[in-house]
Amino acid sequence: MTTISLRFDDDLKRQLDEICEEMGMNLTTCFMIYAKKLVRDRKIPFEIEAPPDPFFSESNLRQLRKSVEQVKNGQVVVKTMEELEAMARD
């Protein structure tokens, strides 16, 4: 047998202990189930997702579509880098 030591926030540990107790097991049994499922299926037994990229949010895509239409309709302002820098200083 091998011992594994994990660090948890105190509140998270308390919540885990309570849920495991409600299910009739302890934290060691919970992690043993997790480990056996991971080994058997060769994948993490739940979905892990990153938050969506804000670039692709509906509000940003709407603004991008609006900008594309403005360019198509010739509704653009052209400035040189020097003009933009001067505007930023003012």
N, C-alpha and C positions, 0 to 999 in steps of 0.2 A: 504494500500500500504506500501511496505517496500523499503527503500533505501539501495542500495549496493554500496560500494565504492571500486573501483579497481585502482591499480597503474600500469601505463604503461610507457615505455620509450617514451620520447617526439616524436621521429621520428615514432615509431610504432603507436602512437595515431593519429598523423597527417595522416599517410597512411590509417589507419582504417576510419577516418573521410572522407577522399577523396573518398574511395571506396564506403562507405555507401551513400555518397551524389550522386555519379554516379548511384547508384541503387535506388535513390529516397527515402532514409530513413536516420534516424540518428542512432547513436551508440546504444541508448537505444532500438530502434526497432530491431536492429540487434541481440542484446543479448536476447531480448524477444523471437524472433524467435528461437534462439538456445535453450533457456530454455524450450520452449514449445515442441520442437522436442525431446529433451532429455527426458522429462517427458512422452510424448506420446509413444516413442519407447523404453524407459527404457535402452538406450545405448547412448554413445557419437556419434553424427551424422557424424563422420568422422573417418578414420582409424588413429590410433596412433601406430607408430613403433619405436623400438629402432634400432640403427645402427646394422648391422650384426656383429656377434662375429668374430673378426679377426682370431681366431683359425681356423674357418671353411672357410677361404678365399681360393680361388683356388690355389694361390701360396703356401700357407702353406700345403694344402692337397697334392699338387704335391710333396713337400719336404718330407712329412710323408710317402707317397708311396715309394719314392726313398729310404728312410731310412729303411723301412720294407724289401725291396728287398735286400739291403745291408746286413741286418741281416740274411735273408734267405740264402744268398750266402756266409755267413761266413766272410764277409768283415767288421769285427768289431775289435776294440782295447779295451782290458780289462785293467783297471787301478784300483788300490785300492784308497780309499779316501785320504790316506796319500800321494800317488803318485800324485794325482790331486792337492792337496794343495801345494805340493812342486813345481809342475809345475807353479802354480799361483804365487808363491813367486818369481820365477826366471824371 
